[in-house]
């Protein structure tokens, strides 16, 4: 009996030790698992600030880009970054967004190439936008006027055109008639009308039109007698429709963007295609950028790579395409700083011309 009792006690001790051993093993396994999870957990970002330039009506941009907050948050979470808040703002000018990137108060900016090269000391380009191609791409404005309306194509383009548009004012119509009759415009013709331009860092709204004037007439925008700087293309088209200005410079598909407003908000009876014509077509301009701040407190190589992939992914979805369509962006591809070397040359020339 004593032997049986001792054997029972020995077995009980053996089971107890085995249980303790298993407990340690389980705890160690959980500890290793927790450590592994800690090592691979997402980085936390309180706020990501995204700035847009006012190339469209600011209220319209804010409304259209609201879904981008959730889209960016979701994509970045899958790429290793938990973002507490995506703050989207529209700058008061192109320069305001560039200055925000340089100062680090804006983390990500969707800005034109012209704005980027002016602020590349504090900004770094990570993506360039692609756009739907257009049915018109000729250097001759008459070809555009004969082939209206300008329509999108399924081809994705990495560049776009700037155009000089004549409005329905008496002077605007007179210049359009001259161009459509095959007559060459003189600088005196152009100096006799009121121009609407954008800020000096806008490629389509200032830079390339200035170069076009220099190449064709030996003059530039600062040589024109009547120039009005608009705060957005919406206000520029509004002035053109009201006859307050005679011509404006803008991007090639702008008339498509304001086709509806032309007969509603701007109170015109005929369509924008019937009441406007092109007077000039500028050389191709490399597309808008997604740029990041070199001085942002949250920006590093990992976040830059995640932002690149996030925007590319967003541009590949139907929901994302609807959001970025506000800027006529069709998607994004990785960009290099050297892509904008021609833009730098353009900017240097414009600075010399001022």
N, C-alpha and C positions, 0 to 999 in steps of 0.2 A: 504493500500500500504506500509505504514511504517513497519507494522508487517511482511509483505512478504519480504521486504528488509532486515529487521533484521534477519529473518529466513534464508535467503540466505547467509548472511554474516556468521552466526553461523555455517551453514553447510560447508561453504568453510574453515573456521578455523578448523573444526573437521576433514575434509579430509586432510588438511595440516599437522595436528598433527599426524594423522594415518600414513601418508607417511613418516614423520620424524622417527616415531617409527619403521616402517618397514625397513627404511634405516639403523638404528642403529642395528637392529636385523641381517640384512644381513651382515653388516660389522663385527659384532661380530662373526658371523658364519664363515666368511672367515678368520678372525683372528685366531679363534680356529683351523680351518682346517690347516692354514699355520703353526701354532705352532706344531700341530700334525705331519705334514709332516717334520718339522725341527727335531723333536725328533726321527723320524724313518729313516732319510736320511742316506745314506751310509757314512762310514768313508773314508776319502781320504788318499791314500798312493802314494807318488811321485814315488818311485821306489822300486821294489821287486827284490832282487838279488838271483839268483838260480845258485848253483855251481854243476858241474858234475865232477866225477873222470875220468881220461884218460884210462879207461879200453878198449876203442876202439880208433881208429884213431881220434884225436881231431877234425879235419875238418869234418869228417863223423858225429861225435856227434853233432856239431854245426848245420850242415845242417838238420839232422834228427829231432832235437828238436826245430827247428824254429817255427813250428806250436803250440808248447806248450805255447808260449807267448800269443797268442790269446785265446787258450783254458783256460788257467789259469785266464786271465783277465775276460773272460765271466763268468766262474764259480764263481769267487770271487765276481763279481758284484752282482750275484744272492744271495750271502751269506752275503752281507752287506759291501763289501769293493771295492771301486773304485781305481784301480791301474793304475797310469799314464804310467808306463813303467815296463816291466818284462825284466830284464837283465840276459841273460844266458851266463855263462862262463864255460870253461873246464880248470880245474886246471893243473898246470905243473906236479903235482904228487898227489897221494892220500893225502899225508900229507898237501899239500898246501890248499886243500879244508877243511880239518879238522882245520887247523890253521885259515882259513878265518871264519869258524863258531865260533871258540873260540874268535876271535877278534871282531866279529860282523860286519865284512865287507862282509860276505856272510850271507844272511838271511835264506836260505833253501839249504840244501845239499843232493844230492842223493849219498850216500856213503855206502860202505860195512860195515858189522857189526864190522869187525876188526878195521877199521878206526874210527867208532863211539866210541868204548870202549876206544880207546886211547885219545879221545878228549871229553869224556862225562862230563868233568868239565865245558866246555863251550857250549856243544851241548846237545840237548834233542831229543830222538827218538819219532816220532809221528806215523809212519807207517812202516810196513814191506811189501816188495813186494812179490807177488805170481808169480810163474813161471809155464809154461807148464811142466808137467812131461816128462821124457824121457823113451825110450824103454829099456834102460840099467840102472841098478841101483845096480848091484852086487858088492860085495867087491873084487871079483876075476877079474883081468884085462883080463884074457883069455876069460871069458864070453863076454866081450865087443868086443874083437878082432874077435870072432866067429860070433857075431851078429852085423855086420856093414852093412850099416851106422847106427849110432845112430839117432833115429827119435823122434819127439815130440809126446806126447799123449795129450788127452783132459783133463786129470786130472791136477788140479792145486796143485802145491807143495809149501811148505813154506821153503824148504831147497834144497840144491844142493850139488854136489860132486866136489871135486878137483881131477884132474888126472895128472899123469906123462906120457907125450907123447914122444915116440921115433921118430926121424925124419929119412929122407932117407940117412943120412950119413952112412959110412961103420960101424962106431961104434954104431950108433943108430940101424941099422938093426941087428947087432950081438946081442945086448941086447934083442931086440924084439924076435928074433929066440929062444933065451934061455928061455924066459918067455913062449912063445907059445909051447915049448917042455916040459913044466912042470917043468923046473929047477928053483931052487931058486936063486935069485940074491944075491950077496954079496956086502958089502960096497965097496970093491975094484973095483967091476964092475962099480958101480955108480960113484966112485971117478975118474975113468979113462975116463970119458966123460965130455964134456963141457955143463954146465947147463945154461938155461935162466930162470931167476926168475923176479918177480916184486918187488915193494918196500916192506919193512918189515911190513907194515900195511895191505897188501893185503891178505885176507884169502886164496883164491885159489892159488894165485901166490907166497905165501911165508909161511904164518903161519901154515896152516895144512900140507903142505909138510914137513916143519921142524919137526912137531910133528910126522909125519909118519916115518921120518928118525930116530927120537929118539926112537920111540916105536919098530921099526923093527931092527935097527942096533946100537942103543946106540950113534948115532951121530946126527949132525944137519947140516943145510946149511952152517954155518960158518966153518964146518970141511971139506967141499968139496974143492978140489984143483982148479977147473975151474968153476967160476960162473960169469955170465954176467947179470947185472940188466938192464932190458928193461924199456923204458919210456911208452910203451903201448904193448898190446897183438899183435897189428898189426905188430910192428917192431920185436917182438919175433918170430912170425910165419914166417916173412920174413927171419930172420936169420936161422931158422930151415930149411926152404925150400932151402936156398943157401948153406947149409952144414956148416955154420959158427959156429953153435952150434949143439949138438947131441940130446939133450932132452930139454923139457920145461915143466913147471908146469902151469896149467891153469884151468878154469872152465869146467865142463863136456860137455857143448854143444858148446865149442869154435870152434871145427873143423867144425861144421855146419855153423858157422858164417864166416869162412874163406875158405869155400869149393870153392867158385867161384874165389876168389883172388889167390888161390893156383895154378890154371892153367892159370891165366891171368896175374895179376900184379907180381906174384912170379915166373912165367915162368916155371912151372913144366908141364911135359907131361902127367903123370898119375895123377889120382885123389888123394885127400888128404887121402881118406880111404884106397887106395892101398899102399900109401907111408908112412903112420904113423901107429903106434900101441901103445897100452897102456902098461906101465910097472908097474903101481901102481894105486890104487884107495884109496882116503882118506875118513875118516868118513864124514857124512853129515854135512853141514855148513848152519846155519840159513841165510835166504836171506838178500838182501840189505835193507837199511833203507832209509826212507825220514826223515831227521833230521832237526831241526831248531836251530838257535843260541839263546843261553840264554842271549847273550850280544847285540843282535840286538836292535837298537833304536825303531824299529816299532813293534817288537814282543810282543804280550800279549796273554792271554788265549783265547780271542775271535778270534784273527787271527789264532792261532794254530788250533782251532776247525774248522775254515773255511778252512784252508789249508788241514786238514785231509779229510773233506768232498769233497773238490774240486778235490783232487787227486783220491779219490775213484770214484767220478763221471766220471772223465776223463778216468779212467781205465775200465769203464763199457760201453764206446762208441767205435765204430769201428775206428773212427778217432784218438781217444786217444790211443787205442791199437797200432796203427801204429807208433805213436810217441815213446811210452815207450818200444817198441820192440827192440830198439837200445841196451837196457840193458837186453834183454830177460825177461822183466817184463810182466806179464799177467794181473796184477791188483794190488790192495793194500788192506790191512786190518789194523785196528788200532793195534798199537804195545805198549808193555810195556817195560820199561827199564829192567825188570827181564828176558825178553826173551833172553837177550844177556849175561846172567851170565856165560854160558858155554864158550862163546867167551872170557870173561874176564879171565877165567881159562887158556884158550889157550894162551892168550897174556902174562899172568904172566909166564907161562912156557917158552915161547919163549924168554922173557926178561932174564930169568935165564940161558938160553942156549947160549946166545950171549957172 
